[in-house]
Amino acid sequence: MYLPKPKTLADTGLSKELLLRLTLRHLQEEGTLSLPALSDRLCLRGSVVEPLLQELKMLQQVEVRASGRSGDVIRYALTAKGQYEAQELSARDGYLGPAPIPLEAYNRLVLSQALGERSIGRERLEQALGDIVISQELINTLGPALNSRRPLLIYGHAGTGKSFLCHRFNKMFDETIYVPHAIAVQNTIIPIFDPLYHWRADDLMHDQSEDMDGRYVPCKRPLVMVGGELKLEALEVHFDRQSRQYSAPLQMKANNGVFLIDDLGRQGFAADELFNRWIVPMEERRDFLSLPNGLHFDIPFEQILVFSTNLDPQAIADEAFLRRLGYKIELGAMSPALYKNIWLMNLEKYQLIANESLFDYMVNELHENSGKPLIACYPRDILGIARDIMHFNGQAGEPLDEKILKKAWSMYCVH
């Protein structure tokens, strides 16, 4: 995708008022700036920024601090009047960064980068999940579910590997997308790029043309993960009075990627409230937001929405909502063969030596006598405890035996 730098104020899609305010804020922050330095901070051409400086000079808010004589660089600074205006602005809006892109441009961008149906093939999915033990049956179910772009519910007992699986979903997508530093809804700036969720595509950053619009950041497709700490306010545009900045809702940061809501039903609010919030976006693939000043706007809802829970889905969602979820996938007990693969993988991870009969003891004695299913968490956690016991007792490098394994099991399981 080629996004050229705007050549004129009209090309930016932004109002002159917004850019004048942002220019004042940058000059207030830095003290003095040359035209190239200010252009770099705004990510705009000098041909766009220079007329803004000239207008601020006419308004007696900016002055020239150095002339071009003797090779000196012309630098600009705020006058006393400009300082006063900048202080008034910063008291209302603390944003200080590249110029935003208009809301309309953001909506077009997200739609142009949307994940297409049938974009995930079997080979790509198996490659993305290649570092975990997973059944072919689950692969056969997950592929169509993810390709459908419909919301997905993954449920099952704790320890079955739901979160472990979901965390790898964005590995399926190796494309580079563009994320704007910020968007403008009329003259309100909302930051979008968040290094917590948006990983810069460094290879493309180096190859970017100088003519590329720096208001956009090349990134990998995002994976936004939240759990029991999720609050409903995080799904709305929020204004932080301390930083005096707006924050984009999480689903906006997840656009063109994956949004995983883990531990569904364990948030500090009723699950019905979350479901009611998602009904319209899931149906229309558009989300409707509002600013604190009452201004309403809508954005695309273009992401793979995944819910994960170890609770009974029917206990936390009514039938109407469950129908709206495209796929419901249950993760349960594993076959002994898959379970053994996880056992062997964790033996290698913890650098443990074990006779093959020890696996049979784990399954036929420890699991069988306790009635605990063969789920992925047991080999990982119990072999980890066994490793800790052996290191403490100075037995590192010795073969793991039934006595230590049973001790680790008793320390892990609640009787």
C-alpha positions as CSV (number, residue, x, y, z in Angstrom):
1,M,0.0,0.0,0.0
2,Y,1.3,3.4,-0.9
3,L,0.3,6.4,1.2
4,P,2.1,9.5,-0.1
5,K,2.8,12.6,2.0
6,P,0.1,15.3,1.6
7,K,1.4,18.2,-0.5
8,T,-1.1,20.8,0.6
9,L,-3.3,21.6,3.6
10,A,-6.3,20.3,1.7
11,D,-4.5,17.0,1.1
12,T,-4.2,16.4,4.8
13,G,-8.0,16.3,5.2
14,L,-7.6,18.3,8.4
15,S,-8.8,21.7,9.4
16,K,-6.3,24.6,9.5
17,E,-7.4,25.3,13.1
18,L,-6.4,21.9,14.3
19,L,-2.9,22.1,12.6
20,L,-2.3,25.6,14.0
21,R,-3.1,24.4,17.5
22,L,-0.8,21.4,17.1
23,T,2.0,23.6,15.8
24,L,1.7,25.9,18.8
25,R,1.9,22.9,21.2
26,H,5.1,21.6,19.5
27,L,6.7,25.0,19.7
28,Q,5.7,25.3,23.4
29,E,7.2,21.9,24.1
30,E,10.5,22.5,22.4
31,G,11.1,26.2,22.8
32,T,12.5,26.8,19.3
33,L,12.2,24.7,16.2
34,S,13.4,25.0,12.6
35,L,11.0,24.3,9.8
36,P,12.5,20.9,9.0
37,A,12.4,19.9,12.7
38,L,8.8,21.0,13.1
39,S,7.9,19.2,9.8
40,D,9.5,16.0,11.2
41,R,7.5,16.2,14.4
42,L,4.2,16.8,12.6
43,C,5.1,14.2,9.9
44,L,4.1,16.8,7.2
45,R,5.9,18.4,4.3
46,G,7.5,21.8,4.8
47,S,5.2,23.0,2.1
48,V,2.3,22.3,4.4
49,V,3.9,23.5,7.6
50,E,5.4,26.8,6.4
51,P,2.1,28.5,5.6
52,L,1.0,27.6,9.2
53,L,4.0,29.3,10.6
54,Q,3.4,32.4,8.4
55,E,-0.2,32.6,9.6
56,L,0.9,32.3,13.3
57,K,3.4,35.1,12.7
58,M,0.6,37.3,11.3
59,L,-1.4,36.5,14.5
60,Q,1.7,37.6,16.5
61,Q,1.9,34.2,18.2
62,V,5.2,33.1,16.6
63,E,8.4,35.0,15.9
64,V,11.7,34.2,14.1
65,R,14.6,33.8,16.6
66,A,17.4,33.5,14.1
67,S,17.9,34.8,10.6
68,G,19.4,32.9,7.7
69,R,22.6,35.0,7.7
70,S,26.0,33.3,7.9
71,G,24.5,29.9,7.3
72,D,22.3,30.1,10.5
73,V,19.1,28.0,10.4
74,I,15.9,29.9,10.8
75,R,14.2,28.9,14.0
76,Y,10.8,29.8,15.2
77,A,9.6,30.4,18.8
78,L,6.4,31.5,20.5
79,T,5.8,35.1,21.5
80,A,4.2,35.9,24.8
81,K,0.8,35.9,23.1
82,G,1.6,32.5,21.6
83,Q,2.7,31.1,25.0
84,Y,-0.6,32.2,26.5
85,E,-2.5,30.6,23.7
86,A,-0.5,27.4,23.9
87,Q,-1.0,27.1,27.6
88,E,-4.8,27.5,27.1
89,L,-4.7,24.7,24.5
90,S,-2.5,22.3,26.6
91,A,-4.9,22.7,29.5
92,R,-7.7,21.2,27.3
93,D,-5.7,18.8,25.1
94,G,-2.4,17.1,26.0
95,Y,-1.8,15.4,22.7
96,L,1.6,16.1,21.3
97,G,2.7,14.0,18.4
98,P,2.4,13.6,14.6
99,A,-0.6,15.2,12.8
100,P,-3.6,12.9,12.8
101,I,-5.5,11.5,9.8
102,P,-9.2,12.4,9.4
103,L,-11.8,9.9,10.5
104,E,-12.9,9.2,7.0
105,A,-9.4,8.3,5.9
106,Y,-9.1,5.9,8.9
107,N,-12.3,4.1,8.0
108,R,-11.2,3.6,4.4
109,L,-7.8,2.4,5.6
110,V,-9.3,-0.2,8.0
111,L,-11.7,-1.5,5.3
112,S,-8.9,-1.8,2.8
113,Q,-6.8,-3.9,5.2
114,A,-9.7,-6.1,6.4
115,L,-9.0,-9.8,6.7
116,G,-10.7,-11.5,3.8
117,E,-12.8,-14.6,4.0
118,R,-10.9,-17.8,3.2
119,S,-7.6,-16.0,3.8
120,I,-6.3,-18.8,6.1
121,G,-5.2,-22.0,4.5
122,R,-4.5,-25.3,6.3
123,E,-0.7,-24.9,5.8
124,R,-0.7,-21.4,7.2
125,L,-2.7,-22.5,10.3
126,E,-0.6,-25.6,11.0
127,Q,2.6,-23.5,10.7
128,A,1.2,-20.8,13.1
129,L,0.4,-23.5,15.7
130,G,3.4,-25.6,15.0
131,D,5.0,-25.1,18.4
132,I,2.0,-26.5,20.3
133,V,0.4,-29.9,20.5
134,I,-2.9,-29.8,18.8
135,S,-5.2,-32.5,17.3
136,Q,-6.0,-32.6,13.6
137,E,-9.7,-32.5,14.6
138,L,-9.2,-29.1,16.2
139,I,-7.3,-27.8,13.2
140,N,-10.2,-28.9,11.0
141,T,-12.6,-26.9,13.2
142,L,-10.5,-23.8,13.8
143,G,-9.6,-23.1,10.2
144,P,-13.2,-22.6,9.0
145,A,-14.0,-20.7,12.2
146,L,-11.2,-18.2,11.7
147,N,-11.9,-17.8,8.0
148,S,-15.5,-17.0,8.6
149,R,-14.5,-13.7,10.4
150,R,-17.4,-14.4,12.8
151,P,-17.0,-14.2,16.6
152,L,-15.6,-17.3,18.1
153,L,-16.2,-18.9,21.6
154,I,-13.6,-21.3,22.9
155,Y,-14.5,-23.0,26.1
156,G,-13.5,-25.9,28.3
157,H,-12.0,-26.7,31.7
158,A,-9.1,-24.7,33.1
159,G,-5.8,-26.0,31.9
160,T,-7.0,-27.3,28.6
161,G,-4.8,-24.7,26.8
162,K,-7.4,-22.2,25.6
163,S,-5.4,-19.1,26.3
164,F,-2.2,-20.8,25.1
165,L,-3.9,-21.5,21.8
166,C,-5.6,-18.1,21.4
167,H,-2.3,-16.2,22.0
168,R,-1.0,-17.7,18.7
169,F,-3.8,-16.6,16.5
170,N,-2.1,-13.5,15.2
171,K,0.9,-15.7,14.1
172,M,-1.3,-16.7,11.2
173,F,-1.0,-13.3,9.6
174,D,2.4,-12.2,8.3
175,E,1.1,-9.2,6.3
176,T,2.1,-5.7,7.2
177,I,-0.7,-3.2,7.8
178,Y,-0.7,0.5,8.5
179,V,-1.8,2.1,11.8
180,P,-2.2,5.9,12.1
181,H,-0.5,7.6,15.0
182,A,-3.8,9.3,15.7
183,I,-7.1,10.2,14.1
184,A,-9.1,13.5,14.1
185,V,-12.9,13.4,14.7
186,Q,-13.6,16.9,13.7
187,N,-11.0,18.8,15.8
188,T,-10.7,16.2,18.5
189,I,-7.5,14.1,18.3
190,I,-7.6,10.4,19.4
191,P,-4.3,8.5,19.5
192,I,-4.5,5.1,17.9
193,F,-1.0,3.7,17.6
194,D,-0.2,1.8,20.9
195,P,3.2,0.1,21.2
196,L,1.6,-2.3,23.6
197,Y,-0.4,-3.9,20.8
198,H,1.1,-2.5,17.6
199,W,4.5,-4.0,16.7
200,R,6.4,-2.0,14.2
201,A,7.4,-3.8,11.0
202,D,11.1,-2.8,11.3
203,D,12.0,-4.3,8.0
204,L,9.5,-2.0,6.2
205,M,10.4,1.0,8.4
206,H,13.9,1.0,6.9
207,D,12.6,0.6,3.4
208,Q,10.0,3.4,3.6
209,S,10.2,6.0,0.9
210,E,10.9,9.6,2.0
211,D,7.7,10.4,0.2
212,M,5.6,8.0,2.4
213,D,3.2,9.7,4.8
214,G,4.8,9.4,8.2
215,R,1.4,9.8,10.0
216,Y,1.1,6.0,9.4
217,V,3.1,3.3,11.1
218,P,3.8,0.0,9.3
219,C,2.9,-2.8,11.8
220,K,2.2,-6.4,12.2
221,R,-1.5,-7.3,12.6
222,P,-2.3,-6.6,16.3
223,L,-3.4,-9.0,19.0
224,V,-5.2,-7.3,21.8
225,M,-5.7,-9.6,24.8
226,V,-7.7,-8.7,28.0
227,G,-9.0,-10.9,30.8
228,G,-10.8,-10.4,34.1
229,E,-9.3,-6.9,34.4
230,L,-11.4,-5.7,31.5
231,K,-13.7,-2.7,32.3
232,L,-16.6,-1.6,30.1
233,E,-15.1,1.9,29.9
234,A,-12.2,0.4,28.0
235,L,-14.6,-0.2,25.1
236,E,-15.5,3.5,24.8
237,V,-13.5,6.6,23.9
238,H,-12.1,7.9,27.2
239,F,-10.7,11.2,28.3
240,D,-7.9,11.1,30.9
241,R,-8.0,14.3,32.9
242,Q,-4.5,13.8,34.2
243,S,-2.8,13.5,30.8
244,R,-5.6,15.5,29.1
245,Q,-5.6,13.0,26.3
246,Y,-8.2,10.8,24.7
247,S,-7.7,7.1,24.5
248,A,-9.1,4.9,21.8
249,P,-11.3,1.9,22.8
250,L,-9.6,-1.5,22.7
251,Q,-11.6,-2.8,19.8
252,M,-10.3,0.2,17.8
253,K,-6.7,-0.8,18.6
254,A,-7.6,-4.4,17.6
255,N,-8.9,-3.4,14.1
256,N,-7.4,-5.5,11.3
257,G,-6.2,-8.0,13.9
258,V,-7.4,-10.3,16.7
259,F,-9.3,-9.2,19.9
260,L,-9.2,-11.9,22.6
261,I,-11.4,-11.5,25.7
262,D,-10.1,-14.2,28.0
263,D,-11.7,-15.5,31.2
264,L,-15.1,-14.5,30.0
265,G,-17.5,-14.3,32.9
266,R,-14.9,-13.3,35.4
267,Q,-14.9,-9.5,34.8
268,G,-16.2,-7.1,37.4
269,F,-19.5,-6.7,35.6
270,A,-22.2,-9.1,34.4
271,A,-21.4,-10.8,31.1
272,D,-24.8,-9.7,29.7
273,E,-23.5,-6.1,29.8
274,L,-20.6,-7.1,27.5
275,F,-22.8,-9.1,25.2
276,N,-25.2,-6.2,24.8
277,R,-22.3,-3.9,24.0
278,W,-21.2,-6.3,21.2
279,I,-24.5,-7.2,19.5
280,V,-24.6,-4.3,17.0
281,P,-20.9,-4.4,16.1
282,M,-21.1,-8.2,15.6
283,E,-24.2,-7.9,13.4
284,E,-23.2,-4.8,11.3
285,R,-19.4,-5.0,11.5
286,R,-19.5,-1.3,12.6
287,D,-19.1,0.2,16.0
288,F,-20.8,3.3,17.2
289,L,-18.9,5.6,19.5
290,S,-19.2,9.0,21.1
291,L,-17.0,11.7,22.5
292,P,-17.6,13.2,25.9
293,N,-19.0,16.4,24.2
294,G,-21.8,14.3,22.7
295,L,-20.4,14.0,19.2
296,H,-21.3,10.5,17.7
297,F,-19.3,8.7,15.1
298,D,-18.8,5.2,13.8
299,I,-15.8,3.1,12.8
300,P,-15.4,-0.3,11.1
301,F,-15.4,-3.3,13.4
302,E,-12.9,-5.4,11.4
303,Q,-11.2,-7.9,13.6
304,I,-11.5,-11.6,14.7
305,L,-13.3,-11.4,18.0
306,V,-12.5,-14.4,20.3
307,F,-14.1,-15.2,23.6
308,S,-12.5,-17.7,25.9
309,T,-13.9,-19.1,29.1
310,N,-13.7,-22.1,31.5
311,L,-17.3,-21.5,32.7
312,D,-20.4,-23.1,31.2
313,P,-21.4,-20.9,28.2
314,Q,-25.1,-21.4,29.0
315,A,-24.5,-20.1,32.5
316,I,-23.0,-16.8,31.3
317,A,-24.9,-16.2,28.0
318,D,-28.4,-16.5,26.8
319,E,-29.4,-18.6,23.8
320,A,-29.9,-15.4,21.6
321,F,-26.3,-14.3,22.1
322,L,-24.8,-17.8,21.6
323,R,-26.6,-17.9,18.3
324,R,-24.8,-14.8,17.2
325,L,-21.4,-16.4,17.8
326,G,-20.4,-18.1,14.6
327,Y,-18.5,-21.0,16.2
328,K,-18.4,-22.6,19.7
329,I,-15.4,-24.8,20.1
330,E,-14.9,-27.0,23.2
331,L,-11.4,-28.0,24.4
332,G,-11.5,-31.1,26.5
333,A,-9.3,-34.0,27.5
334,M,-6.6,-35.1,25.2
335,S,-5.9,-38.5,23.7
336,P,-3.0,-40.4,25.4
337,A,-0.9,-40.0,22.3
338,L,-1.2,-36.2,22.2
339,Y,-0.8,-36.1,26.0
340,K,2.5,-38.0,25.6
341,N,3.7,-35.5,23.1
342,I,3.2,-32.7,25.7
343,W,5.0,-34.9,28.3
344,L,8.0,-35.4,26.0
345,M,8.1,-31.7,25.1
346,N,8.2,-30.6,28.7
347,L,10.8,-33.2,29.6
348,E,13.0,-31.6,27.0
349,K,12.1,-28.1,28.2
350,Y,13.0,-28.8,31.8
351,Q,16.0,-30.9,30.8
352,L,14.7,-34.0,32.7
353,I,15.6,-37.6,32.1
354,A,12.8,-40.1,32.5
355,N,12.2,-43.8,31.8
356,E,9.3,-44.4,29.4
357,S,7.5,-46.3,32.1
358,L,7.2,-43.1,34.1
359,F,4.7,-41.7,31.6
360,D,2.6,-44.9,32.1
361,Y,2.8,-44.3,35.8
362,M,1.6,-40.7,35.3
363,V,-1.4,-41.8,33.3
364,N,-2.4,-45.1,34.8
365,E,-1.7,-44.3,38.4
366,L,-1.8,-40.6,39.1
367,H,-4.5,-39.6,36.6
368,E,-6.5,-42.7,36.9
369,N,-6.6,-42.8,40.7
370,S,-7.5,-39.1,41.0
371,G,-10.0,-39.0,38.2
372,K,-8.3,-36.0,36.6
373,P,-8.5,-35.7,32.8
374,L,-5.5,-35.7,30.5
375,I,-5.2,-31.9,29.9
376,A,-2.3,-29.9,28.8
377,C,-1.4,-28.1,32.0
378,Y,-0.4,-31.2,34.0
379,P,2.8,-32.2,32.3
380,R,4.0,-28.6,32.1
381,D,3.3,-27.7,35.7
382,I,4.1,-31.0,37.5
383,L,7.3,-31.6,35.6
384,G,8.3,-28.0,36.5
385,I,7.7,-28.8,40.2
386,A,9.6,-32.0,39.9
387,R,12.5,-30.1,38.4
388,D,12.4,-27.6,41.3
389,I,12.5,-30.5,43.8
390,M,15.5,-32.2,42.2
391,H,17.4,-28.9,42.0
392,F,16.8,-28.2,45.7
393,N,17.9,-31.7,46.6
394,G,21.0,-31.6,44.5
395,Q,19.7,-34.2,42.1
396,A,20.0,-32.2,38.9
397,G,20.9,-34.5,36.0
398,E,19.7,-37.6,37.7
399,P,16.7,-39.6,36.3
400,L,13.3,-38.6,37.4
401,D,11.6,-41.3,39.4
402,E,8.1,-42.2,40.6
403,K,8.7,-40.9,44.1
404,I,9.6,-37.4,43.0
405,L,6.8,-37.4,40.4
406,K,4.2,-38.4,43.0
407,K,5.6,-35.7,45.4
408,A,5.2,-33.1,42.7
409,W,1.7,-34.3,41.9
410,S,0.6,-34.0,45.5
411,M,2.1,-30.5,45.8
412,Y,0.2,-29.4,42.7
413,C,-3.2,-31.0,43.1
414,V,-5.7,-30.0,45.8
415,H,-7.0,-33.0,47.6
